[in-house]
């Protein structure tokens, strides 16, 4: 099995690191693209994987292709690689809001797509990842992907309609239930997210604000949610309590 990453920032790097530590794949079985030479050098030196500036090279190499760029770059990247991706390639999206239908529209044909929603504790192997396979994906292919994602922590299959709920479940289980997630699953996601976040602070020694900034993409869902918390006086409420 050959695994490729188009974009390899915090989350992509976490996946590479976890997969190598658990010896799920060898370094020669992985390739990643990065825009800047400094990033490519860092990936090469840290993980010993093949790195390139050419997204098409990654797409041609990969049996499983992970799109790990910012959501706003998805359309551009897919347009670049859509003629190269083979019918049996598993295309994995970690972007919120990009549905299976949207992904297939960008490719212009049916594609084996899987939507995944990891959270930041994945960077220390303590995350929980929601996984929604598309209609074209077989049970065997799903099992292969879940095995790789286990390097990030726990995984759970969820229906696509709940993928955006997975992104917000870290805030409160009741909110997830209100959006349609079963109560037991909501508690599991919420508890693991809180546990993993606490472990990140303790294990990395980084300030919580720094960890928060790492996942706040410009115009993204995380910063939008944080804006609402600020508007509602979340920190003041906690201090008062």
C-alpha positions in Angstrom: 0.0 0.0 0.0 1.3 3.4 -1.0 0.2 6.5 0.9 0.4 10.1 -0.4 -0.3 13.5 1.2 -1.0 16.6 -0.8 0.0 19.2 1.8 1.7 17.9 4.9 1.2 20.5 7.7 0.3 19.7 11.3 -2.3 17.1 10.7 -0.5 15.4 7.7 2.7 15.4 9.7 0.9 13.8 12.7 -0.4 11.1 10.5 3.1 10.4 9.0 4.6 10.3 12.5 2.0 8.0 13.9 2.1 5.6 11.0 5.9 5.3 11.2 5.9 4.9 15.0 3.3 2.1 14.8 5.2 0.6 11.8 2.0 0.5 9.8 4.0 1.6 6.7 7.6 2.1 5.9 9.0 5.6 4.9 9.5 4.4 1.3 5.8 3.7 1.1 4.9 7.4 1.6 5.2 10.6 -0.3 4.1 14.2 0.5 4.0 17.4 -1.4 4.7 20.8 0.1 4.7 24.2 -1.4 7.9 25.6 0.2 11.4 24.1 0.0 11.8 24.7 3.8 8.8 22.5 4.5 10.0 19.8 2.1 13.4 19.8 3.7 11.9 19.5 7.2 9.7 16.6 6.2 12.6 14.8 4.5 14.9 15.1 7.5 12.3 14.3 10.1 10.5 11.3 8.5 12.8 10.1 5.6 9.8 10.1 3.2 9.9 11.2 -0.4 8.9 14.9 -0.8 8.1 16.9 -3.8 6.6 20.2 -5.0 4.5 18.3 -7.6 1.0 17.3 -6.5 0.6 15.3 -9.7 3.6 13.1 -8.7 1.9 12.4 -5.3 -1.4 11.5 -7.1 0.3 9.1 -9.5 2.2 7.3 -6.7 -0.7 6.8 -4.2 -3.1 4.0 -3.5 -4.5 6.2 -0.8 -4.4 9.9 -1.4 -5.0 12.3 1.5 -5.9 15.9 0.7 -4.4 17.8 3.6 -4.4 21.3 2.2 -6.6 24.1 3.6 -10.3 23.8 2.4 -10.1 26.9 0.3 -7.4 25.2 -1.9 -9.3 22.0 -2.5 -10.9 23.0 -5.8 -7.6 24.2 -7.2 -5.7 21.0 -6.1 -8.4 18.6 -7.4 -8.4 20.4 -10.8 -4.7 19.9 -10.9 -4.8 16.1 -10.2 -8.2 14.9 -11.4 -6.9 13.4 -14.7 -4.1 11.5 -12.8 -6.1 9.9 -10.0 -6.9 6.3 -10.9 -10.4 4.8 -10.5 -9.2 2.5 -7.7 -7.4 5.3 -5.7 -8.9 6.1 -2.4 -9.2 9.9 -2.0 -9.4 11.0 1.6 -10.6 14.5 2.5 -10.0 16.1 5.9 -11.8 19.3 5.1 -15.0 20.4 6.8 -18.0 21.1 4.5 -16.6 19.4 1.4 -19.3 16.7 0.7 -18.9 13.5 -1.3 -21.1 15.1 -3.9 -18.9 18.3 -4.1 -15.7 16.2 -4.3 -17.1 14.1 -7.2 -18.3 17.3 -9.0 -14.7 18.7 -8.8 -13.3 15.4 -10.2 -16.0 15.3 -12.9 -16.6 11.6 -12.3 -17.3 9.0 -9.6 -14.4 8.7 -7.2 -13.7 6.6 -4.2 -13.9 9.3 -1.6 -13.7 9.2 2.2 -14.4 12.1 4.5 -12.5 12.2 7.7 -12.6 14.7 10.6 -9.6 14.3 12.9 -9.2 16.6 15.9 -6.0 18.3 17.2 -5.2 15.6 19.9 -4.4 13.4 16.8 -1.0 15.1 16.9 -0.1 13.1 20.0 -2.0 9.9 19.0 -4.9 10.8 21.4 -7.5 12.0 19.0 -10.8 10.7 17.8 -11.5 10.7 14.0 -14.9 10.5 12.4 -14.9 8.6 9.1 -17.6 8.7 6.4 -16.8 6.4 3.4 -18.4 7.3 0.1 -20.7 4.9 -1.9 -17.8 3.7 -4.1 -15.7 2.6 -1.2 -15.6 -1.1 -0.2 -15.5 -2.5 3.3 -12.0 -3.8 2.8 -10.8 -0.3 1.7 -12.5 1.3 4.7 -10.8 -1.2 7.0 -7.4 -0.4 5.5 -7.9 3.3 6.0 -9.2 2.8 9.6 -6.0 0.9 10.3 -3.9 3.8 9.2 -6.0 6.3 11.0 -5.6 4.3 14.2 -2.1 6.0 14.4 -4.0 9.2 15.4 -6.0 7.6 18.2 -9.6 6.3 18.0 -11.8 6.1 14.9 -15.5 5.8 14.4 -17.7 5.5 11.4 -20.4 8.2 11.2 -22.9 9.0 8.4 -21.9 11.9 6.2 -24.8 14.0 7.6 -23.0 14.0 10.9 -19.5 14.9 9.7 -19.8 18.6 10.5 -21.2 17.6 13.9 -18.0 15.8 14.5 -16.2 19.1 14.1 -18.3 20.7 16.8 -18.7 17.9 19.2 -15.6 18.9 21.1 -17.6 21.8 22.5 -20.5 19.9 24.1 -22.2 16.5 23.7 -25.6 18.0 24.0 -25.0 20.1 20.9 -24.0 17.0 19.0 -27.2 15.3 20.1 -29.2 18.3 19.0 -27.7 18.0 15.6 -28.6 14.4 15.3 -25.7 12.3 16.8 -26.7 9.4 19.1 -26.2 10.2 22.7 -23.7 7.5 23.5 -21.6 8.4 20.4 -21.7 12.1 21.3 -20.4 11.5 24.8 -17.6 9.3 23.4 -16.5 12.0 20.9 -16.8 14.8 23.5 -15.0 12.9 26.3 -12.1 11.8 24.0 -11.8 15.3 22.6 -11.4 16.8 26.0 -9.1 14.0 27.2 -6.9 14.4 24.1 -6.8 18.2 24.4 -5.7 18.0 28.0 -3.0 15.5 27.1 -1.7 17.8 24.3 -1.2 20.6 26.8 0.6 18.3 29.2 2.7 16.4 26.7 3.7 19.2 24.4 4.2 21.9 27.0 2.6 24.4 24.6 0.2 27.1 25.7 -3.4 26.2 25.0 -3.6 29.4 22.9 -0.8 28.2 20.7 -2.5 24.9 20.2 -5.7 26.7 19.3 -3.9 28.9 16.8 -2.5 25.9 15.0 -5.9 24.9 13.8 -7.6 28.3 13.2 -7.5 28.5 9.4 -8.4 32.0 8.0 -12.1 32.0 7.4 -12.5 28.5 8.8 -15.0 26.7 11.0 -12.7 26.7 14.1 -12.2 30.5 14.2 -15.9 31.0 13.5 -16.8 28.9 16.5 -14.3 30.7 18.7 -15.8 34.0 17.7 -19.2 32.8 18.9 -17.6 31.7 22.2 -16.1 35.2 22.6 -19.4 36.8 21.7 -21.1 34.7 24.4 -18.5 35.5 27.0 -17.3 31.9 27.5 -14.1 32.9 29.3 -15.8 35.4 31.6 -18.5 32.8 32.4 -15.8 30.2 33.4 -13.9 32.8 35.5 -17.1 33.8 37.3 -18.0 30.1 37.9 
